Amino acid sequence: MPRPPGHGPGFEVRRQKIIDTAASLFAQQGYAATSINDLGRAVGLAKGALYYYIGSKENLLIEIQSRVLGPLLARAKEIAALDEVPLLRLRLLSESLLTIIFRRLDHIWVYEHDYRSLSGKELEIVLRQRSDFEHLITGLLTEAVEEGTFRAVEPHLATLQFLNLHNHTYQWVRPDGSWDAAFLSGEYCSTLFRGFAANVGELPDVEALAAEFKRARPELPLDPEALWESVSVAS
């Protein structure tokens, strides 16, 4: 939601903090069970003042969804367009997905559980963005089949396997734990690629490829701050 005319930079800083608080409350209580009064108490604003910053409760849900889908889809499109083997691109996309999960656990919880509370055009936009992301994964899996690296897996089922392995991470991961996004991505992709492989013995060393790519292409970082900054680029 763009800043209304006449509002200074302090308005946007406060609004972003309200969105962060809303994401935390929605993750803990659920979107439907969290009232505007609950949010107002949490941020120290009366209802009228709160609406001044957010417009409506649904706007908060839209903003939270955008904070996930904006950077994720922007980065995934960049990765899918790289002139690299499909297994490397899948590995990089995997790490990007896990990076944003680590970065925004509350947002991911809301993204997974409450997107159906949107309606009309806003729900259509979210569903289309989710579909676009899934199609990028399907395209890379299909490329790996066509080049003979993967056996003839069913593309839609393989996409669901990829997503299911990654998308439930938010339920148990600890950002301050010993496993970071890069480590989990390597483990997840090793499991998936070996399962999909036409010949396990002929699989490339994807971790070595990923490490070399990161050294050679620092302009395409996968760290949380870079993903967060790309929200503004995608909006």
Secondary structure, DSSP 8 states (H G I E B T S, - for coil): ----TT--HHHHHHHHHHHHHHHHHHHHH-TTT--HHHHHHHHT--HHHHHHHHSSHHHHHHHHHHHHHHHHHHHHHHHHTSSS-HHHHHHHHHHHHHHHHHHTHHHHHHHHHHGGG--HHHHHHHHHHHHHHHHHHHHHHHHHHHTTSB----HHHHHHHHHHHHHTGGGT--TTSS--HHHHHHHHHHHHHHHHBS-GGG---HHHHHHHHHHH-TTS--SHHHHHHHHHHH-
